[in-house]
Amino acid sequence: MSMSAAGPPQGANCAPSGGSAAAPAASVGAPQAAEGRSSPVFRFPVRVYYEDTDAAGVVYYANYLRFMERARTEWLSALGFELAALEREHGVVFAVHHVDIRYHQPARLGERLDVSVAMAAHGRARLVADQQVRRGADVLVDARVTLACIDRVNWRPARIPAPLVARMETPA
């Protein structure tokens, strides 16, 4: 996790994000049903630090990918699967295979954002997640991220561990 002199690690005991005080905030890691989606949505709060921005004071485009990576890591943790344990106990790691990303609006220094993760599909060795970065109701960035499950020894595709598949398929 990223540390900053401006506060605690991102996502750690952060106040709920949102652009409006009237908007209800999701608790960290709380799965929520999204409109038109059967998979629960995991939300992870992120605060924009100086290190996340470019010279214009907006989030540098590649840092949205970092925010999404953190949210996926916390999503797996909320499901009961730490990355180190998956590697140690099941001999697998996840690697990004493909990202389709769209940038709609910039985030700025000091803003509080929500990064969401919703499983769109999974196969034997692949997981597809829909992710968004929001400021309140505004979608700043959306992406579809395809992850490959890989054997950590030979770096070949590997089956997603059955306990993880079962947990992902269990309704919230």
C-alpha positions as CSV (number, residue, x, y, z in Angstrom):
1,M,0.0,0.0,0.0
2,S,1.1,3.5,-0.6
3,M,2.1,5.7,2.3
4,S,2.0,9.5,2.3
5,A,2.9,12.1,4.9
6,A,-0.7,13.4,4.2
7,G,-2.3,10.5,6.0
8,P,-2.7,6.8,6.5
9,P,-2.3,4.2,3.8
10,Q,-4.9,4.5,1.2
11,G,-8.0,2.6,2.1
12,A,-7.0,2.1,5.7
13,N,-9.5,3.6,8.0
14,C,-10.3,6.3,5.5
15,A,-13.5,8.2,5.8
16,P,-16.1,7.2,3.2
17,S,-15.6,8.9,-0.1
18,G,-18.2,10.7,-2.1
19,G,-18.8,14.1,-3.6
20,S,-21.9,14.9,-1.5
21,A,-22.4,14.8,2.2
22,A,-26.0,13.6,1.4
23,A,-24.8,10.6,-0.6
24,P,-24.7,7.4,1.4
25,A,-21.2,5.9,1.4
26,A,-20.5,2.2,1.2
27,S,-18.4,0.8,4.0
28,V,-14.9,-0.3,3.0
29,G,-15.1,-3.7,1.3
30,A,-18.9,-4.0,1.5
31,P,-20.3,-5.9,-1.4
32,Q,-23.3,-4.2,-2.9
33,A,-25.6,-5.2,-5.7
34,A,-25.2,-2.9,-8.8
35,E,-28.1,-2.0,-11.0
36,G,-28.5,-4.7,-13.7
37,R,-25.7,-6.8,-12.3
38,S,-25.9,-10.1,-10.4
39,S,-22.4,-10.0,-9.1
40,P,-21.9,-7.9,-5.9
41,V,-19.8,-4.7,-6.2
42,F,-16.9,-4.2,-3.9
43,R,-16.0,-0.6,-3.1
44,F,-12.6,0.7,-2.0
45,P,-12.0,4.3,-0.9
46,V,-8.9,6.1,-2.3
47,R,-7.7,9.6,-1.5
48,V,-5.7,11.4,-4.2
49,Y,-2.3,12.3,-2.8
50,Y,0.3,14.7,-4.3
51,E,2.3,11.7,-5.5
52,D,-0.7,10.6,-7.7
53,T,-0.9,13.8,-9.7
54,D,1.0,15.3,-12.6
55,A,2.2,18.9,-12.9
56,A,-1.4,20.1,-13.7
57,G,-2.7,18.7,-10.3
58,V,-4.8,15.9,-11.9
59,V,-4.3,12.2,-11.4
60,Y,-1.7,10.9,-13.9
61,Y,-3.5,8.4,-16.2
62,A,-1.5,5.3,-15.2
63,N,-2.2,5.8,-11.5
64,Y,-5.9,4.8,-12.1
65,L,-4.5,1.4,-12.8
66,R,-2.7,1.4,-9.5
67,F,-6.0,2.4,-7.7
68,M,-7.7,-0.5,-9.5
69,E,-5.0,-3.0,-8.5
70,R,-5.4,-2.0,-4.9
71,A,-9.1,-2.4,-5.1
72,R,-8.8,-5.9,-6.6
73,T,-6.3,-6.9,-3.9
74,E,-8.7,-5.7,-1.2
75,W,-11.6,-7.4,-2.9
76,L,-9.8,-10.7,-2.8
77,S,-8.9,-10.1,0.8
78,A,-12.6,-9.4,1.6
79,L,-13.4,-12.7,0.0
80,G,-10.9,-14.3,2.4
81,F,-8.0,-14.8,0.0
82,E,-4.8,-12.9,0.6
83,L,-2.5,-12.8,-2.4
84,A,0.5,-14.2,-0.5
85,A,-1.7,-17.1,0.8
86,L,-2.9,-17.9,-2.7
87,E,0.7,-18.1,-3.9
88,R,1.9,-20.1,-0.8
89,E,-1.1,-22.4,-0.5
90,H,-2.3,-22.9,-4.1
91,G,0.9,-22.0,-6.0
92,V,-0.8,-19.4,-8.2
93,V,-0.5,-15.7,-8.9
94,F,-2.8,-13.4,-10.9
95,A,-1.4,-11.2,-13.7
96,V,-3.2,-8.6,-15.8
97,H,-3.6,-10.0,-19.3
98,H,-5.7,-7.2,-20.9
99,V,-7.2,-3.9,-19.9
100,D,-9.9,-1.9,-21.8
101,I,-10.0,1.5,-20.1
102,R,-11.9,4.7,-20.7
103,Y,-11.1,8.0,-19.1
104,H,-14.1,10.3,-18.7
105,Q,-13.1,13.0,-16.2
106,P,-10.0,13.8,-14.2
107,A,-9.6,13.4,-10.4
108,R,-7.7,16.1,-8.6
109,L,-5.4,16.5,-5.6
110,G,-7.1,15.8,-2.3
111,E,-10.3,14.3,-3.7
112,R,-11.8,11.2,-2.2
113,L,-12.7,8.5,-4.7
114,D,-14.4,5.1,-4.7
115,V,-12.9,2.3,-6.8
116,S,-15.2,-0.6,-7.4
117,V,-14.7,-4.2,-8.5
118,A,-17.4,-6.5,-9.9
119,M,-16.7,-9.9,-11.3
120,A,-18.0,-9.9,-14.9
121,A,-17.0,-13.5,-15.8
122,H,-14.5,-16.2,-15.0
123,G,-13.1,-19.2,-16.8
124,R,-10.8,-22.0,-15.8
125,A,-7.7,-19.8,-15.6
126,R,-9.1,-16.3,-16.3
127,L,-11.1,-13.7,-14.3
128,V,-12.7,-10.7,-15.9
129,A,-13.5,-7.7,-13.6
130,D,-15.4,-4.6,-14.3
131,Q,-14.0,-1.6,-12.4
132,Q,-14.9,2.0,-12.0
133,V,-13.3,5.0,-10.3
134,R,-16.0,7.4,-9.1
135,R,-16.2,10.7,-7.4
136,G,-19.6,10.6,-5.8
137,A,-22.0,9.7,-8.6
138,D,-19.6,10.8,-11.4
139,V,-17.8,8.0,-13.2
140,L,-14.2,9.2,-13.8
141,V,-12.8,6.0,-15.3
142,D,-14.2,2.6,-16.2
143,A,-12.3,-0.5,-17.2
144,R,-12.7,-4.1,-18.0
145,V,-9.7,-6.0,-16.6
146,T,-8.8,-9.6,-17.6
147,L,-6.6,-11.4,-15.2
148,A,-4.8,-14.7,-15.9
149,C,-4.3,-17.2,-13.1
150,I,-0.7,-18.4,-13.5
151,D,1.3,-21.2,-11.9
152,R,4.1,-19.5,-10.0
153,V,6.7,-22.1,-10.8
154,N,6.3,-22.5,-14.6
155,W,4.4,-19.3,-15.4
156,R,1.8,-21.2,-17.4
157,P,-2.0,-20.8,-17.1
158,A,-3.4,-22.6,-14.0
159,R,-6.9,-23.3,-12.7
160,I,-8.3,-20.7,-10.4
161,P,-8.4,-22.4,-7.0
162,A,-11.7,-24.1,-6.4
163,P,-12.3,-22.4,-3.0
164,L,-11.9,-19.0,-4.6
165,V,-14.3,-19.9,-7.5
166,A,-16.8,-21.1,-4.9
167,R,-16.5,-17.9,-2.9
168,M,-16.8,-15.7,-6.0
169,E,-20.0,-17.5,-7.0
170,T,-21.6,-17.3,-3.6
171,P,-24.1,-14.4,-3.5
172,A,-23.3,-11.7,-0.9
